[in-house]
Amino acid sequence: MLQIAVCEDEQADRDNLIDILKPLLDKYEEEYRITNFTSGGELLQSDDSFHLIFMDIMMEGRNGIETGQELYSQNHSAKIIYTTNFGQYCMDAVNTVHAFAFLEKPVSAEALEEQLQALLRQYWEAEVRLEFQNVSYEENGVQSEKPTLLLLVDTL
């Protein structure tokens, strides 16, 4: 299940983003859960782990760049898509937080779908590797271990 956070202090912008996002996720038949936050501090206090975070930059208290830096230091695999009216922050979003994308408000369905497709491609692709591990087994009442070649699959 794709875990998504929307961190936006403006109700109208948050509603617009979710109104666009839900039909796109439904279109790709992806199971998801969206959790809303109204501040960076509220997001940072969450015990949940997210695959995708939509975040405003200009918020009361801790701004989106500062919040993103803290999130990135805790979890490099979370993808952050910034949404803002302030394009001058794009460089900070990309260079210091390693943002997945940067969308200007009002967010359009086309721009959001393009970024969502790119993210879902990564989410669906699996990293496959072969690894030897000792596997326990019982034969004729005797417990034993033997090295076994396993196919391991990791996803985003």
N, C-alpha and C positions, 0 to 999 in steps of 0.2 A: 504494500500500500504506500502510495506516495504521500509523504507528510509535508504539508505546505503551511508556511506562516505568512501572514499579511500584516506588516507593521506600518501602519498609516494613522496619523493623528486626525486627519480630516475625514469625517464620516462619508461625505459625498464621493471623495476619491476612493475610499475603501470599498464602498458599495459598487462603484463603476468597475473597479478592477475585478471584484468577485463576480459581478454580472457577466463580464466578458470571459473570465477564467473557467467558470463551471461548465458552460456549454462546450468549450474546447476540450476539457478533460473528458466530458461525457462522450464527445465525438470519437475520441481515441480509446474509449472503453477502458479507461484507466481508473482503478480504485484510488480514491484519495480522501484525505481529511484536511480541511482548512481550519486553521486556528488564527483568530484575530488578536492583534495587539495594538494599543494606541500609543505606545512609547517604546523607545529602545530599552529603557530600564525594565519595563514589564516583560519584554521578550527575553532579556538576559536572565531574568529570574525564573523562567520556565524550565522545568525538568525535561521537557520534550526535546527530541532530536528531530531536525527537519532536513529533508532532501533539498527543498527549494524555499527561499525566503524572498518575498517581495517587500522592499523597504523604501520608505520615503527618506529623503536626506534631511530636510529641514523639519525638525520636530522639537517640541519643548524638552528641556533637559538635555540628555545625551542625544546628539544628532546621529543620523544614519551612518555616517562614515566612522565615527567613534564606536558605534554599536557593531558595525561590520568588522572592524579591526578586532574587537573582543571576541566576536563569534568565530572569526577566522583562526584566531589563536587557539580556540577550543576545538574546532572541527574544520579541518581543511576540505572535507568532502562536501559540505553544505554549499549549495549554489545560491548566490545572492543576485537578484535582479533589482536594480535601483529604479525607482520612479520618482521624478522630480520636475519642477518647473525651472530649475536652476542648472542649466547645461554646463556652467563653469566648473561644476564639481565632478564632471566626468573623469578627468585625469586622476583625481584622488580616489574615486571609486574603483578605477581599473588598476592603478599602480600600488595603492596601499592595502586594498581589501581584496584584490584579485576577483572583482565582480564578474559574474557570468555575463551580464548584460546591463545596459543602461537605457531606460525608456523615458522619453519626455511626456509629461502630462499635457493634455488628457491622453491616457494610454488608448491606443487604437487596437481593435481586434486583430488587424493584420500584423502589426508589429509584435503583439503579444503571441500570436500563433507561431510566428517565425521563431521566436526564442523558445517557446514551449516545445516545438518540434525538435529543435537542437538538443534541448535538455532530455526529452523523452528518448531520443536516439541513444544518448549516453546511459540513461537509466535502464533501457532494455538490453543494451549490449552487456554481455557477461564476460568477465575475465576468467578464462579456463586455464588450469594448470595441472600438471601431473606431479604427484608427490608420494614418496615412500613413507609409510607410517606402519608402526607395529600394530597389528590387529590381534586381539585376543580371540581364541576359539577353543571349543572343547571337542575332543575326539576320543572315543572309547573311555569316557569318564576322566580323561586327563586334560587339564587346562594348559594351554600352550599359547605362544605368541609367534607370529611370523611376519616378516616384512611384506607389505602388500602395496602394490601400486594403486593409488587412488586418483580418481578424476575429481578435482575440486572446482567449484564454480562460485565466484564472488560477483555480486552485483553492486551497483552504486549504493 
